[in-house]
Amino acid sequence: MAQRFILNGTSYHGAGAIQEIATEVKSRGFKKAFVCSDPDLVKFGVTAKVLKVLDDNGFSYELYSNIKPNPTIENVQTGVEAFKNAGTDYLIAIGGGSSMDTAKAIGIIINNPVLRVLLIQRIRQFLLLQFLLQLVQLQKLPLIMLLLMQRRIVRWYV
């Protein structure tokens, strides 16, 4: 039995949840899905289960599977362009964190074009910070890193 949660969006969980895609699409009047899935889920047939529900109900979709294990800015940028070019009007994310993160970033940019530049800058800052922290942890050195962000100094101690 499918369980339904409504927070800022709707999420279905449990047996039969996949069939609820058709119900949601019909009730919301969506026209064409942008399906985000990583290449392994496509390869092993997991994505095909969702696509079958769409096909069986006559829904159009565009599959986007250019998603890396740790999504890059380029993954999101190409996803945004693919979303626009395909004429899609809603997102379906299949898989784990990478697919979900990519779909969320695409959705944010599509719905808030002004945020695109800011989001890309913040992602780059975060990736740089993660890279520096990994380098320090590998070398087992203490680090005090000062970052000037929004006119305040943030200190990181590792």
C-alpha positions in Angstrom: 0.0 0.0 0.0 1.4 3.4 -1.0 1.8 6.0 1.7 1.5 9.7 0.8 3.4 12.6 2.5 2.7 16.2 1.7 5.3 18.8 2.8 6.3 21.5 0.3 5.7 18.8 -2.4 4.1 15.4 -2.5 6.1 12.2 -2.0 4.8 8.6 -2.3 6.5 5.7 -0.6 5.8 1.9 -0.5 4.3 -0.8 -2.7 2.4 0.6 -5.6 3.7 4.1 -5.2 5.1 4.2 -8.8 1.5 3.9 -10.1 0.6 7.2 -8.4 2.7 9.0 -10.9 -0.2 8.8 -13.4 -2.6 10.1 -10.8 -0.4 13.1 -10.0 0.3 14.0 -13.7 -3.4 13.9 -14.6 -4.6 15.9 -11.6 -2.0 18.6 -12.1 -2.5 18.8 -15.9 1.2 18.3 -16.7 2.1 17.8 -20.4 5.7 16.5 -20.6 8.1 15.1 -18.0 11.8 15.7 -17.7 13.0 12.4 -16.1 16.3 12.6 -14.3 18.0 9.3 -13.7 21.6 8.2 -13.4 23.1 5.9 -16.2 23.3 2.8 -14.0 19.6 2.9 -13.1 18.9 3.2 -16.8 21.3 0.3 -17.6 19.7 -2.0 -15.0 16.1 -1.3 -15.9 15.0 0.6 -12.8 14.2 3.7 -14.8 12.3 1.6 -17.3 9.7 0.9 -14.7 8.8 4.6 -14.3 8.9 5.1 -18.1 6.5 2.2 -18.5 4.0 3.9 -16.3 4.4 7.1 -18.4 4.1 5.1 -21.7 1.1 3.1 -20.5 -0.8 6.3 -19.7 0.2 8.1 -22.9 2.4 10.7 -21.2 5.3 12.4 -23.0 8.7 12.6 -21.5 12.4 13.4 -22.0 15.0 11.2 -20.3 18.1 13.0 -18.9 20.8 10.6 -17.7 23.9 12.7 -18.0 24.3 12.6 -14.2 27.6 11.8 -12.4 27.9 10.3 -9.0 28.8 13.7 -7.5 26.9 16.0 -9.9 28.9 18.8 -11.4 27.9 22.3 -12.4 28.0 21.1 -16.0 25.5 18.3 -15.2 23.1 20.9 -14.0 23.7 23.4 -16.7 23.2 20.8 -19.5 20.2 19.6 -17.6 18.7 23.1 -17.6 19.3 23.5 -21.3 17.9 20.0 -22.0 14.8 20.8 -20.0 14.2 24.0 -21.9 14.9 22.4 -25.3 12.6 19.5 -24.7 9.6 21.7 -23.8 9.0 19.8 -20.6 7.0 21.3 -17.7 7.7 19.0 -14.7 10.5 16.9 -13.2 10.6 13.3 -12.2 13.8 12.2 -10.3 14.7 8.5 -10.1 17.4 7.2 -7.9 19.6 8.3 -5.1 21.2 11.5 -4.1 22.9 12.4 -7.4 19.7 12.2 -9.4 17.7 14.0 -6.8 20.2 16.8 -6.3 20.6 17.3 -10.0 16.8 17.4 -10.5 16.4 19.9 -7.5 19.1 22.2 -8.9 17.5 22.1 -12.4 14.1 22.9 -10.9 15.5 25.8 -8.8 17.1 27.3 -11.9 14.2 26.8 -14.2 11.8 28.4 -11.7 14.2 31.2 -10.6 16.4 32.2 -13.5 17.9 35.1 -11.6 19.4 32.7 -9.0 21.3 30.8 -11.7 24.5 32.8 -11.4 24.3 33.0 -7.6 23.7 29.2 -7.4 26.6 28.4 -9.6 28.9 30.7 -7.6 27.9 29.0 -4.3 28.3 25.5 -5.7 31.8 26.4 -6.9 32.6 27.8 -3.4 31.3 24.7 -1.7 33.2 22.4 -4.1 36.4 24.3 -3.5 35.9 24.1 0.3 35.2 20.3 0.1 38.4 19.9 -2.0 40.5 21.9 0.4 39.2 20.0 3.4 39.9 16.6 1.7 43.5 17.7 1.0 44.0 18.7 4.6 42.5 15.5 6.0 44.7 13.4 3.7 47.8 15.2 4.9 46.7 15.1 8.6 47.6 18.8 9.0 45.7 21.3 11.2 43.9 24.0 9.3 42.5 27.3 10.0 40.8 28.5 6.9 39.3 32.0 6.7 36.6 32.7 4.2 35.1 36.0 3.5 31.5 35.3 2.8 28.8 37.9 2.9 31.1 40.4 4.7 31.8 38.2 7.6 34.7 35.9 8.4 33.9 32.2 8.8 36.6 30.0 10.5 36.9 26.3 9.7 38.9 24.2 12.1 39.8 20.7 11.1 
